[in-house]
């Protein structure tokens, strides 16, 4: 019993010293909002996450001037699993690897050997125009959490004459939502 008494006595002294001091403080409120969703949206191109779209071969001599397009390779960007996304909340961003001289609709030929040739991307409304390195498109309202966006890629002459060789380009496709 004495041991307990000696242990409690110093604690009571410390407690009384602490309780005699008082401090002034201000307060603030924190409001927290959130949303629990079932899953995040998924995106793919032609059914795979990293797709390659191959254009049919075309003759260099088929380009007779600058800014001509040839051939066509369609592809689809599929959005799925977006059951908890509000209408109008989705945005699709295409990002190109662009030298400063690229036109507003050019996807540069990076690593390909065909000089004066590049690529152009088209959606259902026409040629996709880039603002700097990105092109942003609204995604139509989803049907059962899904949407299919139809695009195509074409060869583009950025100068004349176009030299024979390979044409390679790449885009980063990103889906964002609020």
Order of alpha helices (4+ residues) and beta strands (2+ residues): alpha-beta-beta-beta-beta-beta-beta-beta-beta
